Amino acid sequence: MKRLRSFLPLVVLLGLGIALLSSGILDRFRPQHLAMEQASLQAQIALHPLLASLAQVGLITLVIAIGIPGLGALMIMAGGMLFGVAWGIPLNICGVTLGAVLLFLAGRHAFGDHRHASPPGLVTRLRGGYLAHPVSYTFFLRLVPFFPFGGVTVALAWLRCPLWLFVTATALGGLAMTAVETFLGAGLAKTIGEQQSINFSLLDDPAVLVPLIGLGLLALVPILVNKWRSRPARS
C-alpha cells in the first residue's frame, strides 16, 4: 500500500492530463483557431494582463507536468501568438520550468529507493553519459529536442539528479528551444493575420522560416556532438 501511495502524484498528473485532453480546451490553442480569434483574445489580455499572464503560465505548467509529447510546443507557440516575443518568452519559460519540476518531483517520489529495480530503457541509454558528466549532460539534454521532454524529466528523476541542477538546466538549457518556439508562434500570428489562412506560403515569411530553421539546427546538435566526441576515439 505504501508503494502504491508513492505513485499517487504521478497518477494525479495523469488524471489531470486525461481531463485536460477530454475537455477540448486545448483545441482553442491551435494556431488556426488562435489566428481567427487573435484580435479579441489580445484585447482581453490588454484588459486583464496579470490574469492572462498567470493563466498562460498555469496552462503551460499543467501541460508540461502531464508529460504528453507535442502539447508543450503547442502551448508555447500559442504564448508567442498571443503575448508576442518579449513577454511570451519569460511566461513560457516559467511555465515550462514549473511543469518540469512538478513532473520531476512526482517521479522522484514514485521511484524512491530503486537501487534493486530494473531501470527503464531510456534511463539505461542516458545513465552512462549522465554519471560521467552530470552537469554538462543534464544541460545537453535540455538544450536539444533529442529525447521527449517528459521522458527526459522522468529519466533524470530516476537517476536522482539533484533538484538544483535539474531546475537550472531546465530554465537555462530549455531557454533556446522555448525561445525558438515562441518566435515561431509570433511569426505565425503575424503571417496568418495578414493572409487569413494557413498554407505553404507561410514558409515565404522569414518570421516563420527562420524559427523553423532554428528548430532544425537544434535537432542537429546531438549528431554534431557525437561526431566531435568520436574524433579523438578514432585518433
KOLDO-808624 format. One record per residue: x, y, z of N, C-alpha, C, O, CB in turn. Coordinates in steps of 0.1 Angstrom, whole numbers, plus 2048, in hexadecimal, padded with zeros to 3 digits. Last residue first. Glycine has a CB too. Layout:
// residues N
XYZXYZXYZXYZXYZ...
***
This chain:
// residues 235
99D8586B19AB85C6B19B38526BA9BF8536BB9AD86A6B698484F6B998A84A6AD99984D6AC9A08456A798384F6A098185E6D09818506D198784A6C598F8406C697284A6D39808796C798B8746CF98C8656D099785F6D098B87A6DD9668766B89738796B197F8756BA98886F6B59748886AE9508736C79568676C29638696BB96B8606B894C8616B794888C6CF94D8836D99548776D395E8726D994287F6E293F8966B694A89D6BD9508946C795D8936C99468AA6C39298856B29348856A994188B6AF94C8866AD93188C69C91988D6C891E87F6C792A87E6BD9338776C09138766C29148A86C091B8A56CD9218976CC92C8956D19128A76D99058A56A99128AB6A891B8A86B59278A66B49108BB6A78EF8986B48F78916A99058976A990F8906A88F089269C8E48AB6C58E989E6CA8F28976C08FC8916C48DE8956CE8DE8C16B38E88C26BD8ED8B46C28F98B26C38E38CA6C88C88BF6A28D58B969D8E08BA6A88EA8B36A68D98C16918B48CB6AF8B38BD6AE8C08B76A98C28AB6AB8A78B96A48BC8E66AC8BC8E06B98BC8D16B98C28CA6C18B18E56C28B78E86918C48E96958C68E36A38D08DC6A68CA8F869589A8E76918A28DD68A8B18DD68E8B78D26908A28DF67B8948FE69F8918F16A58998E669E89D8DC6A48828EE6A389E91168D8A491069A8A19036A18AA8FD6A789F91B6A388C90E67889B90A6768A29096838AA9006858A291566D87691868587690A68188490567E8888FA68186D90867487E93368987C92A69487C91B69188191369887092D69C87E93A66C88B93A67588993268189292A68488E94967886393866386E92F65E87A92F66788092466987293465085594C67085193E67285D93466E86092B67584593A66A86196366885D96267685995467A85995068685196B67986496164D87095E65686C95C66487395566C87A96965484C95163A84E95B64385A95864C85A94E65384195E64C84893A62B84F94562485295162E85B95962B84694B61983992963A84892763A84F93263385C93263484B91963481F92F63482593464183493364183B93B64781F92C64C81892261E81E92F61B82393562882B93F62881493861580B90B62681A90A62482091862182C91962281D9016197F391863D7F791163180691163080D9176387F09166247D892664D7E491E6507E79166437E090D6407E391565C7CC94864C7CB93A6497D893364D7E293A64F7C893763A7CF96364D7C295E6517C194F64D7B694B64B7B796664B7E69726487E196A63D7D39646407CD95F6377EB95E63A7EB9806607EB9876537E497F6487DD9856407F998A6507E896C6737E09786747E09806677D59866647E59816807FC95B66C7EE95766A7E596366B7DB9636647EB94C67581396B6728109676658029636627FC96765881A95C66181096F68E81297B68580E97767780697E67082098068580E95569880495F69B80496A6917FA96E68B8059646A982794B69081A94568A80F94F68C80795168381793869183895A6A083995B69182C95668B82795C68184595468C8319516B982F95F6B682F9616A78289696A183A9676BD8399366B782B9396B98289486B581E94B6AF8279376C88549396B384C9336A983E9366AA8379396A184E9236A985C9446CB85E94C6BF8559466B484F94E6AC86D94C6BB85692D6DB84F93A6DD8509436D18469496CD8549416EA86991B6D185B9186CF8529256D28489266CB85690D6D98809296D987E9266CB86F9236C98699296BF88791A6C687D9296F587E9366EE87B9336DF87393B6D988B93C6F087E90D6FB8729156FE8729226F68679266F187191870D8989076F388D9016ED8809096EF87890B6E688B8F26F28A79187058A89196F789C9136EF89791A6E68B59126F289F91171F89C91E71A89D91F70B8949257058A59287208A78F972A89B8F972289790671C88E90771488F8F472A8BD9017388BF8F972D8B38F87248B48F87178C38EB7318B091174C8BA9177438BC90F7378BC91472C8C891874A89D90075889A90E7568A491474B89F91C74389B9167638A98E775989C8E975289A8F774F8958FA7448918E375B8C08EC7688C18E775A8B48E97528B58EC7468C58D975A8B48F47808BD8FD7798BE8F976A8BE9017618CB8FD77F8A68DD78889F8EA7868A88F377D8A28FA77489C8F17938BB8CA7898AF8C87808A88D577D8A68D87728A58BE7868CB8D479D8D08D37908C58D17868C68D777B8DA8C678F8BA8D47B38BF8E17AF8C58E07A08C38E97988CB8E57B88B48B87B68AA8C27B28AF8CF7AD8AA8D47A38A18C47BE8CA8A07A78C78AA7B28BD8B47AD8BD8B87A18D48B17B68BD88279A8C388F7978C08997A28B58997A78BF8947898B686779C8B886F7A88C087B7A58C987F7AD8BF8677B38AE8597868BC8597898C08627958CC8647988C385F77C89385E78789785078A8A685078E8AB84979789584777F89387877E88E87578B89386879089686679C87F87678B89D8757648A587C76E8A187A77C8A98797868A688A76B88686875A89386175B89C8677648A386076C89986074D87387C75B87187076487E86876588186376F86686775D87F88E74987C89275687B88676088088576A86F89A75787F87E73188C88273788A88774689288374F89288E72F86387D72D86B87172F87887473687D86C73F86D86A72285C89872985789173585F88473886188174384988D73386A89C71086D8A471C86889D72987089D7338668B271B8798816FE86D88870287089070F87688A71886287E70489A88A6F18918806F88858886FC8858946FD8988797048A38A06E48A78936DF89E8886E589B87F6DE8B68916E48A28BE6E18968B56E18998A76DD8938A26D388B8BB6D88BA8CC6F78B68C76EA8AA8BE6EC8A88B76F68C28C06E38BF8D47128C18DD7078BB8D96FA8B78E26F28D08DF7068BB8C07248B18CA7248B38D47188AA8DC7158B28D27318D18B07208C48AA71D8B98B571D8AF8B37168C18A07298E58C27278E58BE7198D78B87168D18BB70C8EF8B37178E18C47438DF8D073A8DE8CC72C8D58D27248EB8DA73C8E88AA7498DB8AF74C8D88BB7448CD8BC73E8D98B275B9038AA7418FA8A173B8EB8A573D8E38A57348FB89273F9108BC75290F8BE7449058B673D8FF8BB73391D8BC73E90A8AE76B9068BC7699058BF75A8FB8C37559108C676F91489376990689676C9018A47698F78A676390389477B92688075A92688E75A91889375D91189875492B89474C92186576192F86975E93087975F93987E76593386575090686276490F85F77091D86476E92486877790F8507738FE86874A8FA87175590386E7619078787678EB86E75990885473990C86273790986B74391187474790686872B8FA83E74590983F74490E84D74391785174A90D8377388DE8437458E58427518F48447508FB84B7588E28357578CF84472D8D48507328DE84F73E8E68587408C98597368C782A7298CE83171E8D483D7238DF84171E8C48347138B98247418C581D73D8CD8247338DA8247338C180F7398A483673E8AD8387498BA8317468C58367488A883375789682972989B8377278A683A7328B084072F89084172888E81173589781172A89E81F7288AA81F72689080D71E88D81275A88781274C89281474289D81774487D81E74B8A07FC77089D80976B89680875D8987FE7568A98127698967E578889B7E677B8977F477588B7F77758967DB77289F7EA7AB8957E97A089C7EB7928A67F179188A7F47A28AF7F07BF8AE7E27BC8A47DF7B18A17D47AD8AA7D97C88AE80B7C38BB8057C08BA7F77BC8C27F27B48C38067CD89981D7C78988147BC8A580C7B98A78077AE89381B7B088882E7DD8958267DD89481B7D388D8117D68988217EB8728417C987883E7D68868387D588E83C7CD86F8367DF8608447B486A83A7B38718377C187482B7C387583F7AA84D8587BD84984A7B98548407B98528357BD84284B7AB85D86E7C28558687CD85085A7CA8508517D38498717D08688727A987186E7B48698687C086E85F7C687987B7B985087979B85886D7988618697A386285D7A586087078B8498917A88408857A88478787A584586E7AB83488879F85F8A07A185D89D7AF8538917B18558887BA8578A97B785B8A178586889C78B86689879986A88D79D8738A778A8438AE7838448A077E85089A78485088E7878458A076E84A8C778F83F8BF7948408B079083F8A77988318C579085E8CF77D8618CD78B8568C47928598BB79A8638DA7938508D376685A8C976685E8C57758608BA7788678CE75F83F8E976E83A8DC76A8448D176A8408C676F8348DD75C8538FD77284A8F877D8448EB77A8438E278383F90377F85E8FF7588668FB76485E8F676F8618EC77586F9077698489067488508FA7458588F67518588EA7548598FD73984191F75483891475483F90675283C8FC75882D91674A85892E75085492C75D84A92075E84C91776784C93876385992E73486492773B86092574A86491B75087192F73A84293D72E84392F72A84E92873284C91C73684692F71B84795673983C94F73E83D94073A83B93774382F95473785F95D72A85F95B73985395473E85594C74886096974085395D70F85E95471385F95372285F94772786B95A70E83E97070F83B96270D84695971284394F71883895F6FF84998970F84298571B83F97671B83E96F72583598D71D8569896F685C99070285698B70F85D98871885B99F70184597D6E38529776E685797C6F485B9746FC85C97A6DC82197A6E982D97F6E383A9796E88399716F182E98E6E480A96F6F48129796FC81E97F6F58249886FA8169727097FF95F6E07F79676E87FE9726EF7F997E6F07EF95F6F18149506D480A9576CB8029616D37FF96C6CE80094C6C68239476E98299506E081F9576D88219636D58339496D78109356F48159416FC81B94B6F381A9576F581E93C70780E9236E080392B6E38069376EB8019426E97F89236EA8279176E382591F6D78189286D98189336D48239166CA82290B6FB82D9156FA82B91E6EE82C92A6EF83B90E6FA80E8F96F480B9036FE81690F6FD81391A6FF80A8FE70C81D8E86E38108EF6DE80D8FA6E780A9056E28048E56DF8318DE6F38348E66E88288EE6E38298FA6DF83A8DE6DC8218CE7048298DA70982C8E36FE82B8EF7008358D47108168BB6F480D8C56FA8158D16FF8108DC6FE8058BE70582B8AA6ED8258B26E381C8BD6E981B8C86E381D8AA6DA82788F70482F8966FA82689E6F181B89B6ED83788C6F281C89472581888F71881F89770D81E8A370C80889171682189C74082B89573882788F72B82E88672683188A7408158AA75380F89D75081789574681588A74480189F74A8258C17558258B776081F8AA75D8238A076281D8BD76C81F8CF73E82C8C973F82C8BE74A8338B47498378D47428048D67448078CF7388158C87398168BC7358068D872C8078E575C8008D975C8038D07508048C47517F18DD75C8178FB75281C8F375D8158E575D81B8DB75F81A8FA76B80790673F8138FF73B8188F674681D8EB74381D90A7377F290F7507EF9057467FC8FE7417FC8F27407E890C73A8009227607FA9167667F790B75C7F990075F7ED91B76D80993574D81392D75580D92175B81391675B8199367607F093E7457F993873B80493074380692473F8009437337E594875D7DE93D7567E893674C7E792A74B7D294274F7F795D7627F695276B7EF9467657F393A7677EF9567787F096D74C7FE96874D7FE95C7578059527548079737537D59737527D996C7467E69667467E995B7427D89757397D898276A7D197576A7D496D75D7D596175E7C297876A7E89987607ED98F76B7E698176A7EC97776B7EB9957787D79A374C7E499E7497EA9957537F098A7507EE9AA7477BB9A97427BF9A174E7CD99B74C7CE98F74C7B49967517BB9B872B7B29BC7367B69B57437B59BB74E7A49B87327CD9AA71A7D09B871E7C79BD7297CC9C57317CD9C17127BF9927187CC99271F7D09A17237D59A372E7D798C7167AA99A7097A79967167B499671F7B499972A7A19887167B89A06F17B09AB6F87AD9A77077AF9AF7107A39AE6F17C19876EB7CB9916EF7C499D6F57CA9A46FE7D39966E37A897C6E47B09776EF7BA9816F47BC9827007B79696EB7A198B6CD79898C6D97A09866E679E98C6F178B9836D77B69856BC7B39936BF7AB9936CC7AE99B6D57AC99A6B47B59686B97C196F6BE7BD97D6C37C29816CE7CC9706B47A49566AF79F95E6BB7AA9666C17A996B6CC79A9546C57B194B6997A495169779F9596A37989636A179A9456957C89426A57C994C69B7BC9536997BB95F6977CF94768E7C092E6B67C493A6BC7C59456B27C29516B57D29386C27BA91B6A27AF9206AA7B392D6B17AB9376B17AB9166B57D39166977C891B68E7BD9206967B792A6927C390F6857E290D6AE7E59196A77DA91E69F7D792A69F7F191769E7CF9036CB7D58FF6BE7D790C6B67CF9156B77CC8F56B67C19086E27CF90E6E17D69096D47E290B6D37D790A6ED7AA8FB6E27A99096E07B79106DF7B891B6DA7A29106EC7B08E16E97AD8E46DB7AD8F36D87AF8F76CD7A08DE6D77B28E17047BE8E36FD7BC8E56EE7C48EB6E87C78D76FF7988DB70D79D8E870E7A98EB7067AB8F670279F8EC71D78E8C170D78F8C87007948D67017948DD6F77818C86FA78D8B07227858BC7237848C371577B8CB71378A8C572D79F89C71E79189971C7898A571B77E8A571578C8907277B78A87267B58A47187A78A17157A28A470A7BD8977157B28AC7417B58B77387B38B472A7AD8BC7227C38BC73A7AE89274A7A389B74B7A68A774279C8AC73C7A28A075A7C88887457BC88273F7B188B73F7AA88D7357B98747457D78987577D98987497CE8937417CA8987367E68907467CD8917707CB89F76B7CD8A075C7C68A77557D48A87727D68777707C78797707C488776B7BB88A7647C287877E7F187B7717EB8747667DC8767657D787875A7EE8657677F388878A7F788F77E7F18887717ED88F76880689077C7EA87279A7E387F79A7E688778D7DD88C7877E68887A67FF8607957F185C7927E98697917E086A7887EB85379C81486D7A181486B79280686778D80286B78281E85F78F80C86E7BC80E87A7B480E8787A580888079E81B8817B980A8517C27FE85A7C18018677BA7F886A7B27FA85C7CF81F8407C581C8437B781084D7B680C8517AB8198377B081F83C7E082A8437DB8278487CC82D8517C783783C7DC80A82B7E48088397E88138417E281184D7DF80783B7F78158127DE80B8187D58098277D880782F7CE7FE8107D782680F7F482C8107E68228167DC82681E7D48318037E181480C80881D81880882381A7FA8248257F68288168138087F480080080080080980D8008068167F97F780080C
***
